[in-house]
Amino acid sequence: MNVLELFKKITTFIFDVDGVLTDGTVLVLENGLQARRMHIKDGFALQMAIKNGFRVKIVSGGNSPEVKDRLEKLGVKDVEMSVMDKKAYVESYIKTHKLKKEEVLYMGDDLPDIPAMQSVGLACCPADAAQDVKEIVQYISPLNGGMACVREVIEKVLRLHDKWHYRAKPVTFQKLMHEIDSRLPEDDPTAQSLFHGAYPGAFPVLHLPYAL
């Protein structure tokens, strides 16, 4: 079967974090924080998938509150960390949401991902995945982990469904100002006064991107 036929059936994306959404490196800072690097294009593609009605699930064996926070800010609410048995977790997810395995794409990069990959319809990996992973997947991205490989597979699916279209979200200036106003500290009259004094009137519609 042509691999594009497999992509066309996808309604649900499941991604590993380290080595897929990140480049696999961990920078240990002086305060002990372990920093990871993620690609802005992957973030945009995750938003596009969600806004077009696709399910996006993140499953990681690691535990990074910072990564989870970034993903949630992008609109990815289904983020599960510290998953030791990814196969059992993915199979439970498929059963809970009454999905067919053919609908599910899983992208991983290393040995712990293999059992989960064998439970879905389309297993994918980055170009720099472990050799054992490359031998069992249906699709190897030309891009490395953390270098927009997630964007590449999401874009492929959305284009096949004719849903890879960027539309600016119209937001009135008043609505934007109201959002800012709601975040001003109530116990700071100076900030309140300065803000309302600077923006007292009505303004035209602005067209802002997804990630406001």
C-alpha positions as CSV (number, residue, x, y, z in Angstrom):
1,M,0.0,0.0,0.0
2,N,1.2,3.5,-0.8
3,V,2.2,5.2,2.5
4,L,0.1,8.2,1.6
5,E,-3.0,6.0,1.9
6,L,-2.0,5.4,5.5
7,F,-1.5,9.1,6.2
8,K,-5.0,9.8,4.7
9,K,-6.7,7.7,7.3
10,I,-5.2,9.5,10.3
11,T,-7.4,11.4,12.8
12,T,-5.1,11.1,15.8
13,F,-1.5,12.0,16.4
14,I,0.6,10.6,19.3
15,F,4.1,11.9,19.8
16,D,6.9,11.1,22.1
17,V,8.9,14.1,23.5
18,D,12.6,13.5,23.8
19,G,14.1,12.8,20.4
20,V,10.9,13.7,18.5
21,L,9.6,17.0,19.8
22,T,13.1,17.8,21.1
23,D,16.5,17.2,19.5
24,G,17.3,14.7,22.3
25,T,19.8,16.9,24.0
26,V,19.4,17.9,27.7
27,L,21.2,21.1,28.9
28,V,21.8,20.8,32.7
29,L,21.7,24.3,34.1
30,E,23.4,25.5,37.3
31,N,20.2,25.4,39.2
32,G,19.7,21.8,38.3
33,L,17.0,22.5,35.7
34,Q,17.2,20.2,32.6
35,A,16.4,22.4,29.6
36,R,15.3,20.9,26.3
37,R,15.1,22.5,22.8
38,M,11.9,22.4,20.7
39,H,11.2,23.7,17.2
40,I,8.8,26.6,16.7
41,K,7.5,25.0,13.5
42,D,6.4,21.9,15.4
43,G,4.5,24.1,17.8
44,F,2.7,25.8,14.9
45,A,1.8,22.4,13.3
46,L,0.4,21.1,16.6
47,Q,-1.9,24.1,16.8
48,M,-3.0,23.6,13.2
49,A,-3.9,20.0,13.9
50,I,-5.9,20.8,17.0
51,K,-7.8,23.7,15.3
52,N,-8.7,21.5,12.5
53,G,-10.3,18.9,14.7
54,F,-7.5,16.3,14.9
55,R,-6.6,14.6,18.3
56,V,-3.1,15.3,19.6
57,K,-1.7,13.2,22.4
58,I,1.8,13.5,23.9
59,V,3.2,10.4,25.7
60,S,6.6,10.6,27.3
61,G,8.6,8.4,29.7
62,G,10.3,11.5,31.0
63,N,8.9,14.2,33.3
64,S,9.4,17.8,32.4
65,P,6.9,20.4,33.8
66,E,8.5,23.0,31.5
67,V,7.8,20.9,28.4
68,K,4.2,20.2,29.6
69,D,3.7,23.9,30.3
70,R,4.8,24.9,26.7
71,L,2.6,22.2,25.1
72,E,-0.4,23.3,27.1
73,K,0.2,26.9,26.1
74,L,0.1,25.7,22.5
75,G,-3.3,24.2,23.2
76,V,-2.2,20.6,23.6
77,K,-4.1,19.6,26.7
78,D,-3.6,15.8,26.5
79,V,0.0,15.5,27.8
80,E,1.0,12.5,29.8
81,M,4.4,12.3,31.4
82,S,6.3,9.4,33.2
83,V,4.6,6.7,31.1
84,M,6.7,3.6,31.6
85,D,4.5,1.2,29.5
86,K,3.7,3.2,26.4
87,K,2.1,0.2,24.6
88,A,-0.5,-0.3,27.4
89,Y,-1.1,3.4,27.5
90,V,-1.7,3.8,23.8
91,E,-3.9,0.7,23.6
92,S,-6.0,2.1,26.5
93,Y,-6.2,5.5,24.8
94,I,-7.4,3.9,21.5
95,K,-10.0,1.8,23.3
96,T,-11.3,4.7,25.5
97,H,-11.8,7.0,22.5
98,K,-13.2,4.1,20.4
99,L,-10.6,4.6,17.6
100,K,-9.5,2.2,14.9
101,K,-5.8,1.6,15.0
102,E,-5.7,2.7,11.3
103,E,-6.7,6.2,12.5
104,V,-3.7,6.6,14.8
105,L,-0.2,7.9,13.9
106,Y,2.6,7.4,16.5
107,M,6.0,9.0,16.2
108,G,8.8,7.8,18.4
109,D,12.6,7.5,18.1
110,D,13.9,4.8,20.4
111,L,13.4,1.3,21.8
112,P,10.7,2.1,24.4
113,D,8.5,3.4,21.6
114,I,8.5,0.2,19.5
115,P,5.8,-1.7,21.3
116,A,3.4,1.3,21.1
117,M,4.3,1.7,17.4
118,Q,3.2,-1.8,16.8
119,S,-0.3,-1.0,18.2
120,V,-1.2,1.8,15.7
121,G,-1.9,2.1,12.0
122,L,1.0,4.3,11.1
123,A,4.3,4.3,12.9
124,C,6.7,7.1,12.1
125,C,10.1,8.2,13.3
126,P,12.6,11.0,12.8
127,A,15.6,10.6,10.4
128,D,18.0,10.2,13.4
129,A,15.9,7.5,15.2
130,A,17.5,4.4,16.6
131,Q,18.1,1.8,13.8
132,D,15.8,-0.7,15.5
133,V,13.0,1.8,15.2
134,K,13.7,2.5,11.6
135,E,13.4,-1.1,10.8
136,I,9.8,-1.4,12.0
137,V,8.2,1.9,11.0
138,Q,6.2,2.6,7.9
139,Y,7.5,6.1,7.5
140,I,10.9,7.8,8.2
141,S,10.8,11.6,8.2
142,P,13.7,13.2,6.3
143,L,14.0,15.6,9.3
144,N,15.7,14.9,12.6
145,G,14.0,15.0,16.0
146,G,13.5,18.5,17.3
147,M,14.0,19.8,13.8
148,A,10.4,20.0,12.6
149,C,9.8,16.3,11.9
150,V,6.5,16.6,13.8
151,R,5.5,19.5,11.5
152,E,6.4,17.3,8.5
153,V,4.0,14.5,9.3
154,I,1.2,16.7,10.6
155,E,1.4,18.9,7.4
156,K,1.3,15.8,5.2
157,V,-1.9,14.6,6.9
158,L,-3.6,18.0,6.8
159,R,-2.7,18.6,3.2
160,L,-4.2,15.2,2.3
161,H,-7.4,16.4,4.0
162,D,-7.1,19.9,2.3
163,K,-6.9,21.4,5.8
164,W,-3.4,23.0,5.7
165,H,-4.7,26.5,5.4
166,Y,-3.6,29.4,7.7
167,R,-6.3,31.8,8.7
168,A,-5.7,34.8,10.9
169,K,-8.1,35.1,13.8
170,P,-9.9,38.4,13.8
171,V,-9.7,40.0,17.2
172,T,-11.0,43.5,18.0
173,F,-8.6,45.8,19.7
174,Q,-11.3,46.2,22.4
175,K,-11.2,42.5,23.1
176,L,-7.5,42.5,23.3
177,M,-7.5,45.4,25.7
178,H,-10.1,43.7,27.8
179,E,-7.9,40.6,28.0
180,I,-4.9,42.7,29.1
181,D,-7.1,44.6,31.6
182,S,-8.3,41.3,33.2
183,R,-4.7,40.5,33.9
184,L,-3.8,43.7,35.6
185,P,-3.2,43.5,39.3
186,E,-6.4,44.7,41.1
187,D,-4.4,46.1,44.0
188,D,-2.3,48.3,41.7
189,P,-4.3,51.5,41.0
190,T,-1.4,53.1,39.2
191,A,-1.2,50.3,36.6
192,Q,-5.0,50.4,36.2
193,S,-5.0,54.2,35.8
194,L,-2.1,54.3,33.3
195,F,-3.6,51.5,31.2
196,H,-7.1,53.0,31.0
197,G,-5.7,56.5,30.4
198,A,-3.6,55.2,27.5
199,Y,-6.4,53.3,25.7
200,P,-9.7,55.0,26.3
201,G,-11.3,54.7,22.9
202,A,-12.4,52.3,20.2
203,F,-10.0,50.9,17.6
204,P,-10.4,48.8,14.4
205,V,-10.2,45.1,14.0
206,L,-6.7,43.5,14.2
207,H,-5.9,40.2,12.6
208,L,-3.7,38.2,15.0
209,P,-2.1,34.8,14.5
210,Y,-3.1,31.6,16.3
211,A,-0.5,31.9,19.0
212,L,-1.5,35.1,20.6
